[in-house]
Amino acid sequence: MKYAIEVNNLRKEFGLKRVVKDISFCVEEKTLFSLLGVNGAGKTTTIRMLTGLSRPTKGDATILGYNITTDLDAVKKVSNLSPQDTAIAPNLTVRENLEFMAGIYNMDKEKIKKRTNEMIQLFSLQEVEKSKAKTLSGGWQRKLSIAMALITEPKILYLDEPTLGLDVLARKDLWRIIERLKKEVTIILTTHYMEEAQQLSDSIAVMVAGEIKALGTLEDLKQLTGKDNLEDAFIEIAEGGM
Amino acid sequence: MRSIVFSKRTVKEILRDPLSYIFCLGFPIVMLIIMTIVDQSIPKEAGMEIFHINKLAPGIALFGLSFIMLFTCLQVSKDRSTAFILRLYASPMKSGDFIAGYTLPVLLLTVLQAMITFLTSVVIGNFVDYQFELINILVCILVLIPSALVFISFGIFFGTLLNDKAAPGICSIIITASSMLGGIWMDVDTIGGAFARFCHVLPFYQGVRSARLALEGSFGEMAKPALITFVYGIVIYIFAVFVLKRKMQQDIK
C-alpha cells in the first residue's frame, strides 16, 4: 500500500496553547481523506502545517516522500489548496485568475492555455470566463477557487470546507466534480457537512480538541460507535461518548 | 518568471480600479490646470513664481507619486487581508517574487504618470508661453524615480502593517504632509527658520527641489538634492522590504 501523506506525531502550539496534539495518520494515494471536527478542533491548523503555511512545533510529515520542514519547496510543487475563504484575485477575470495561478507554477504559455481551457471545461466556467472574479456569486467564486488549486496539476489537493455557504445545488455540483477528481488526485477535505463526508470520503479522521479521536472508513466509524450514520457517529465521538 | 507573472497581476489589479485613474492621473492634471489659472490671476508684481508652469509641473509630478503610494498600500493590505495571500504563500513563490511583483509594476506606473503630467504641462506651456526642453523633461522624470521609490516604500510599509481600512487614512496624512513640506504649494525657503530647516531634512523637499532644478537644466545644482533623495529612497525601501519579509515570516509561523 502506497501512502501519499504520512503524518507522524504532528504538534502545533501557539504560546502555551496546544492546538494540534501529536497526531498521526496516513492517506493512501488517489483517495479522499476527510478531516472532521467541530470549530477549533485543529483541522485547518493541520492543513496549514501540511501546506507549509504554518511550521509544526514538533513531529513531521511527508508528502509523496517530501518532508514538510526540510523539503518544503518540493512539497509546494506537488500540492495545492483551496482555502476556507475564497481565494481569488478580485479584479482579474476568471480566465486571468486561472492563467495567473498556472504562471506562478512556471508553466509555459502553451500549457497555461491548455490547462486553463481544461479547468474552464471541468468546472463549467464558460459563461463567466470573461467576468471579473469579484462580480461572481459565491458558488462561482468557490468553483474558481478550487479550479485555481487544480490547474497546477497537484498530486495532493487540500479542500478546506469547499462547500461552506453554498446552496444545495451548488454543493451537489461541487460534489460531482470532487468525485471525478478522486480518481486522479489525493484529496484532503475538511467539512462540517456530514452528508458531504459520508458521500465523498474513502477514509475519515475525527478531530476533537487537537487530537484524532477516531480514524477509519465510514463503516469503521459506524461500527466503532454502534451508530448507523456518520452524523450520529461523529456526535458520539465529538461529545466524548467513546 | 514568477515575479513577472505577479507584476502583471498587480498592474491589472491597480489599473482596473477606476479610482486609480481619478487620483493618479485625473487629480494631478486637474491641479495643473487649476493652479495655472490661479497663477494667471496673481499679479506679476507679487513676484510669486511657485505656480509658474515650470515650477508647478515637477511639483505636481511628485504630488502624483504620492497617490501611487496610496494604491500600492491598498494593494498590499488588500492582498494580505484575504485568503488569496494564503494561496500564494502555499505556492512556490518566494519573498523576492512578492517584493519585485509589488515594486516593478508600480515603478513603471510612476514613470508613465510623470510622462502624462509633463505632456499636459507642455500643452499648458503653449498657452502660457513657456517652452519646455525635452532633455530637461527626461532628466526630470529620471530624477523623480528615487522619490517614486520613497513613496512606493511607504506604500509597501503601511500596506504591510495596516489593513485596507486604516491604510487610506495614514496615506492621506503623508500625501498632505509631503506636498506641504515638499514645497509644492508654498515656498518653504521664503518661510525660512526652523520650518524650512525641518523641510530640508525630509526627502519630499529634496525630491521637489531636484526635479525643479532638472527641469531648469541646472544639472550640477541638481546633483545634491537628487543624491539625498536617492539615499532616502534606498534606505526606506530596504526598511520596507525588511518589514514585509518579516511579516511574511510571521504569517507562516
Interface residues (C-beta under 8 A of the other chain):
Chain A: T51 G52 L53 S54 R55 D73 K76 K77 S79 N80 L81 P83 Q84 D85 T86 A87 I88 A89 P90 N91 L92 E96 F100 M101 G103 I104 Y105 N106 K132 M148 A149 T152
Chain B: M1 R2 V5 F6 K8 R9 K12 E13 R16 D17 T82 A83 F84 L86 R87 L88 Y89 A90 S91 P92 M93 D97 D251 I252 K253
